[in-house]
Amino acid sequence: MKQSSRDQAEGKLHEVKGKVKEKVGRATNNPNLEDEGTEEKVAGKVQKKVGQVERVFEK
């Protein structure tokens, strides 16, 4: 698997995990978990974008 595809897949995984943590933190009234989820979601979006940029430069 190319690095760009791997970055996109891992980014999406982190994005989804972050959304889940965010919602669980909100539901359980746990601001720390909610913040952790937000951070992971943003990191996932960044990693996904890095994969997209890498794919452009591979061509």
Phi and psi in degrees as a GROMACS rama.xvg file:
@    title "Ramachandran Plot"
@    xaxis  label "Phi"
@    yaxis  label "Psi"
@TYPE xy
-68.5765  152.991  LYS-2
-60.652  -38.3352  GLN-3
-64.0949  -41.1931  SER-4
-66.9183  -39.3332  SER-5
-63.8206  -43.4774  ARG-6
-62.5973  -40.8467  ASP-7
-64.8896  -43.244  GLN-8
-66.6481  -45.1992  ALA-9
-65.9029  -36.9752  GLU-10
-61.7416  -43.8802  GLY-11
-64.3896  -40.0448  LYS-12
-61.0718  -46.6878  LEU-13
-65.3247  -35.7392  HIS-14
-62.9871  -45.0439  GLU-15
-66.7937  -45.0096  VAL-16
-59.7551  -39.9462  LYS-17
-63.5531  -41.7963  GLY-18
-61.9528  -41.5205  LYS-19
-64.4297  -47.8851  VAL-20
-59.7168  -40.6065  LYS-21
-60.644  -46.8208  GLU-22
-69.658  -39.0197  LYS-23
-65.5504  -41.9337  VAL-24
-61.2789  -39.4068  GLY-25
-68.1061  -41.5972  ARG-26
-68.6738  -34.9892  ALA-27
-95.2983  5.81093  THR-28
57.6445  44.9885  ASN-29
-115.279  94.1314  ASN-30
-63.547  -29.4469  PRO-31
-65.4606  -44.4131  ASN-32
-67.2458  -37.9045  LEU-33
-63.3678  -43.2833  GLU-34
-65.5896  -40.8868  ASP-35
-61.1536  -40.573  GLU-36
-64.7399  -40.5395  GLY-37
-63.0278  -43.5881  THR-38
-62.7374  -43.3384  GLU-39
-67.3848  -36.2967  GLU-40
-64.2048  -44.7675  LYS-41
-65.2488  -42.8145  VAL-42
-61.1561  -38.1594  ALA-43
-64.6405  -40.3704  GLY-44
-64.1557  -40.5846  LYS-45
-64.7577  -45.218  VAL-46
-63.1142  -38.0423  GLN-47
-64.2443  -41.1341  LYS-48
-65.8313  -38.399  LYS-49
-59.935  -42.8233  VAL-50
-62.3143  -38.744  GLY-51
-66.7294  -40.4222  GLN-52
-66.4047  -42.5037  VAL-53
-59.5506  -39.8164  GLU-54
-62.7435  -38.0586  ARG-55
-63.2574  -41.5861  VAL-56
-79.2218  -14.0274  PHE-57
-70.7677  -26.6469  GLU-58
